Amino acid sequence: EDFEVKLGNRNNVQYAGEFTVGGQTLPVVYDTGSFEVLMLSSHCDLTCGQGHRLYDEAKSNTYVAETDIKAYHYFGSGPTESVHGLEKLSIGGPNSPYVKEKAPFFQIWRHGIAPWRNSDFFSGIVGMAHPDQVPLDMLATTTDKDHQLTPDKLLLTSLGINTFAMCLKRHDPDAPGMLAFGPSVASRAKDPAFSTLSVVGKLHWGVKLTGVEASGISQPGLCQPSCGVIVDSGTSLIAVPPSAAGLITALDKMIARDCSNLASLPVLRFDFEGTAVELPPQAYV
């Protein structure tokens, strides 16, 4: 059946929606760039900051403890220290049709993600990458050589979800986003308003970029013949390879320090094997 999760928007940078863990509905980032479910825990030390809504295993009658061995994940914004367990997980609120009993997840006890310490906007990260299970080279590490983790099946796979849609609106600083599932999502792929890109990544939602342009800036040969691009809903940044340093430097020199000249800055044009995506300066500065 069709089902939607509304995504709250904080300044067009963070989008979070409801996710239910052991009967506790908490705000999470639905992250197409990661693999697992990680929740801030009531066990968490001061690194979790103030004001966060925390998952509390003591309030759940479906929590299954597995180990007290600490596991470590490393994100671009910092590391997390957590404990692996099993829990009843639901995409959206408690009445969601997408529910998995005894699903793997991690309780975060400590982390070094600076933006998370200063923001109580979300309480967890739900990985939505596309392999059936966590890749071996992406497994959380442990300090106990005799007790290493084995690959978990991804939540989307466990729920039988093979199609979803995500819309992140930007017309206002608090314009809501949307995460959708169900038959109508698959039918939207045939809508002429949308373009189809081939997923070439084996671990991520990776697509092929065949050209980058910015009017008034010469950067010949960039992404020739192609670059790999990860479509990542968990970050607001555009990360580029060293080969794009010339373009970034040229853009940086054009931008007024108070951003007063946005209207005169060039539009960035990305070519995905013939499908063009344009970003105005308001989207990349």
Secondary structure, 3 states (H helix, E strand, C coil): CCEEEEEEEECCCEEEEEEEECCEEEEEEEECCCCCEEEEECCCCHHHCCCCCCECHHHCCCCEEEEEEEEEEEECCEEEEEEEEEEEEEECCCCCCCEEEEEEEEEEEEECCHHHHCCCCCCEEEECCCCCECCHHHCCEECCCCCCCCCCECHHHHCCCCCEEEECCCCCCCCCEEEEECHHHHHHCCCCCCCCCCCCCCCCCEEEECEEEECCECCCCCCCCCEEEECCCCCCCCCCCHHHHHHHHHHHHHCCCCCCCHHHCCCEEEEECCEEEEECHHHHC
